[in-house]
């Protein structure tokens, strides 16, 4: 079940252009991205009175790992880099879906 997700058609050119831009932004703003991950987790913990703290912490760790992997991808650009970036994006999306399902299971 998808909530609030941006759906991008599997158009190879569009996807690769999007991934290239995402990698560029990530490279230039990795510290800000990690701070935003922390802040988002803190907000979720606050809004749910810590009810899902373990899950939120796992998602934060996965997202930070994705940032680290994204940095590696930037260093190793190429076909494998694009494949890894798609995997990282998929895993981050799956982690977000897990939190969404736990926080709001009715929708």
C-alpha positions as protocol buffer text, in pm:
chain_id: "A"
residue {
  index: 1
  type: UNK
  ca { x: 0 y: 0 z: 0 }
}
residue {
  index: 2
  type: UNK
  ca { x: 154 y: 330 z: -106 }
}
residue {
  index: 3
  type: UNK
  ca { x: 96 y: 652 z: 87 }
}
residue {
  index: 4
  type: UNK
  ca { x: 228 y: 985 z: -28 }
}
residue {
  index: 5
  type: UNK
  ca { x: 487 y: 830 z: -259 }
}
residue {
  index: 6
  type: UNK
  ca { x: 603 y: 983 z: -582 }
}
residue {
  index: 7
  type: UNK
  ca { x: 564 y: 729 z: -860 }
}
residue {
  index: 8
  type: UNK
  ca { x: 805 y: 751 z: -1151 }
}
residue {
  index: 9
  type: UNK
  ca { x: 741 y: 545 z: -1460 }
}
residue {
  index: 10
  type: UNK
  ca { x: 1016 y: 299 z: -1548 }
}
residue {
  index: 11
  type: UNK
  ca { x: 1146 y: 521 z: -1828 }
}
residue {
  index: 12
  type: UNK
  ca { x: 1520 y: 443 z: -1836 }
}
residue {
  index: 13
  type: UNK
  ca { x: 1619 y: 796 z: -1942 }
}
residue {
  index: 14
  type: UNK
  ca { x: 1400 y: 965 z: -1684 }
}
residue {
  index: 15
  type: UNK
  ca { x: 1509 y: 725 z: -1409 }
}
residue {
  index: 16
  type: UNK
  ca { x: 1878 y: 765 z: -1487 }
}
residue {
  index: 17
  type: UNK
  ca { x: 1846 y: 1144 z: -1509 }
}
residue {
  index: 18
  type: UNK
  ca { x: 1668 y: 1147 z: -1177 }
}
residue {
  index: 19
  type: UNK
  ca { x: 1932 y: 921 z: -1022 }
}
residue {
  index: 20
  type: UNK
  ca { x: 2214 y: 1136 z: -1159 }
}
residue {
  index: 21
  type: UNK
  ca { x: 2058 y: 1446 z: -1005 }
}
residue {
  index: 22
  type: UNK
  ca { x: 1992 y: 1262 z: -677 }
}
residue {
  index: 23
  type: UNK
  ca { x: 2356 y: 1152 z: -661 }
}
residue {
  index: 24
  type: UNK
  ca { x: 2475 y: 1507 z: -726 }
}
residue {
  index: 25
  type: UNK
  ca { x: 2249 y: 1650 z: -456 }
}
residue {
  index: 26
  type: UNK
  ca { x: 2349 y: 1373 z: -214 }
}
residue {
  index: 27
  type: UNK
  ca { x: 2718 y: 1435 z: -274 }
}
residue {
  index: 28
  type: UNK
  ca { x: 2679 y: 1807 z: -211 }
}
residue {
  index: 29
  type: UNK
  ca { x: 2449 y: 1770 z: 90 }
}
residue {
  index: 30
  type: UNK
  ca { x: 2525 y: 1437 z: 264 }
}
residue {
  index: 31
  type: UNK
  ca { x: 2557 y: 1595 z: 609 }
}
residue {
  index: 32
  type: UNK
  ca { x: 2230 y: 1786 z: 566 }
}
residue {
  index: 33
  type: UNK
  ca { x: 2056 y: 1467 z: 448 }
}
residue {
  index: 34
  type: UNK
  ca { x: 2174 y: 1275 z: 755 }
}
residue {
  index: 35
  type: UNK
  ca { x: 2062 y: 1561 z: 983 }
}
residue {
  index: 36
  type: UNK
  ca { x: 1721 y: 1558 z: 813 }
}
residue {
  index: 37
  type: UNK
  ca { x: 1698 y: 1180 z: 869 }
}
residue {
  index: 38
  type: UNK
  ca { x: 1765 y: 1234 z: 1240 }
}
residue {
  index: 39
  type: UNK
  ca { x: 1512 y: 1517 z: 1261 }
}
residue {
  index: 40
  type: UNK
  ca { x: 1243 y: 1319 z: 1078 }
}
residue {
  index: 41
  type: UNK
  ca { x: 1292 y: 1026 z: 1316 }
}
residue {
  index: 42
  type: UNK
  ca { x: 1272 y: 1257 z: 1616 }
}
residue {
  index: 43
  type: UNK
  ca { x: 946 y: 1406 z: 1488 }
}
residue {
  index: 44
  type: UNK
  ca { x: 795 y: 1061 z: 1430 }
}
residue {
  index: 45
  type: UNK
  ca { x: 904 y: 951 z: 1778 }
}
residue {
  index: 46
  type: UNK
  ca { x: 751 y: 1265 z: 1926 }
}
residue {
  index: 47
  type: UNK
  ca { x: 421 y: 1231 z: 1736 }
}
residue {
  index: 48
  type: UNK
  ca { x: 387 y: 862 z: 1828 }
}
residue {
  index: 49
  type: UNK
  ca { x: 514 y: 905 z: 2186 }
}
residue {
  index: 50
  type: UNK
  ca { x: 801 y: 669 z: 2103 }
}
residue {
  index: 51
  type: UNK
  ca { x: 563 y: 380 z: 2033 }
}
residue {
  index: 52
  type: UNK
  ca { x: 757 y: 285 z: 1718 }
}
residue {
  index: 53
  type: UNK
  ca { x: 1103 y: 397 z: 1833 }
}
residue {
  index: 54
  type: UNK
  ca { x: 1275 y: 67 z: 1746 }
}
residue {
  index: 55
  type: UNK
  ca { x: 1130 y: 65 z: 1396 }
}
residue {
  index: 56
  type: UNK
  ca { x: 1205 y: 434 z: 1344 }
}
residue {
  index: 57
  type: UNK
  ca { x: 1564 y: 378 z: 1459 }
}
residue {
  index: 58
  type: UNK
  ca { x: 1603 y: 88 z: 1214 }
}
residue {
  index: 59
  type: UNK
  ca { x: 1465 y: 301 z: 931 }
}
residue {
  index: 60
  type: UNK
  ca { x: 1698 y: 586 z: 1025 }
}
residue {
  index: 61
  type: UNK
  ca { x: 1993 y: 346 z: 1020 }
}
residue {
  index: 62
  type: UNK
  ca { x: 1883 y: 209 z: 682 }
}
residue {
  index: 63
  type: UNK
  ca { x: 1844 y: 560 z: 542 }
}
residue {
  index: 64
  type: UNK
  ca { x: 2187 y: 664 z: 669 }
}
residue {
  index: 65
  type: UNK
  ca { x: 2331 y: 348 z: 521 }
}
residue {
  index: 66
  type: UNK
  ca { x: 2166 y: 444 z: 194 }
}
residue {
  index: 67
  type: UNK
  ca { x: 2337 y: 784 z: 213 }
}
residue {
  index: 68
  type: UNK
  ca { x: 2672 y: 611 z: 268 }
}
residue {
  index: 69
  type: UNK
  ca { x: 2607 y: 373 z: -20 }
}
residue {
  index: 70
  type: UNK
  ca { x: 2504 y: 667 z: -234 }
}
residue {
  index: 71
  type: UNK
  ca { x: 2839 y: 827 z: -163 }
}
residue {
  index: 72
  type: UNK
  ca { x: 3010 y: 505 z: -277 }
}
residue {
  index: 73
  type: UNK
  ca { x: 2800 y: 505 z: -593 }
}
residue {
  index: 74
  type: UNK
  ca { x: 2913 y: 858 z: -671 }
}
residue {
  index: 75
  type: UNK
  ca { x: 3274 y: 738 z: -660 }
}
residue {
  index: 76
  type: UNK
  ca { x: 3200 y: 440 z: -885 }
}
residue {
  index: 77
  type: UNK
  ca { x: 2970 y: 588 z: -1147 }
}
residue {
  index: 78
  type: UNK
  ca { x: 2873 y: 360 z: -1431 }
}
residue {
  index: 79
  type: UNK
  ca { x: 2623 y: 87 z: -1500 }
}
residue {
  index: 80
  type: UNK
  ca { x: 2688 y: -82 z: -1165 }
}
residue {
  index: 81
  type: UNK
  ca { x: 2655 y: 255 z: -992 }
}
residue {
  index: 82
  type: UNK
  ca { x: 2313 y: 313 z: -1142 }
}
residue {
  index: 83
  type: UNK
  ca { x: 2205 y: -38 z: -1045 }
}
residue {
  index: 84
  type: UNK
  ca { x: 2324 y: 16 z: -687 }
}
residue {
  index: 85
  type: UNK
  ca { x: 2150 y: 354 z: -672 }
}
residue {
  index: 86
  type: UNK
  ca { x: 1822 y: 194 z: -779 }
}
residue {
  index: 87
  type: UNK
  ca { x: 1866 y: -77 z: -513 }
}
residue {
  index: 88
  type: UNK
  ca { x: 1935 y: 183 z: -245 }
}
residue {
  index: 89
  type: UNK
  ca { x: 1632 y: 385 z: -352 }
}
residue {
  index: 90
  type: UNK
  ca { x: 1414 y: 73 z: -347 }
}
residue {
  index: 91
  type: UNK
  ca { x: 1536 y: -26 z: 1 }
}
residue {
  index: 92
  type: UNK
  ca { x: 1479 y: 326 z: 135 }
}
residue {
  index: 93
  type: UNK
  ca { x: 1128 y: 324 z: -15 }
}
residue {
  index: 94
  type: UNK
  ca { x: 1054 y: -18 z: 141 }
}
residue {
  index: 95
  type: UNK
  ca { x: 1176 y: 108 z: 480 }
}
residue {
  index: 96
  type: UNK
  ca { x: 951 y: 413 z: 449 }
}
residue {
  index: 97
  type: UNK
  ca { x: 654 y: 192 z: 364 }
}
residue {
  index: 98
  type: UNK
  ca { x: 724 y: -21 z: 673 }
}
residue {
  index: 99
  type: UNK
  ca { x: 714 y: 286 z: 896 }
}
residue {
  index: 100
  type: UNK
  ca { x: 401 y: 418 z: 724 }
}
residue {
  index: 101
  type: UNK
  ca { x: 225 y: 86 z: 781 }
}
residue {
  index: 102
  type: UNK
  ca { x: 325 y: 80 z: 1148 }
}
residue {
  index: 103
  type: UNK
  ca { x: 235 y: 443 z: 1215 }
}
residue {
  index: 104
  type: UNK
  ca { x: -96 y: 443 z: 1026 }
}
residue {
  index: 105
  type: UNK
  ca { x: -219 y: 86 z: 965 }
}
residue {
  index: 106
  type: UNK
  ca { x: -580 y: 191 z: 885 }
}
residue {
  index: 107
  type: UNK
  ca { x: -503 y: 349 z: 546 }
}
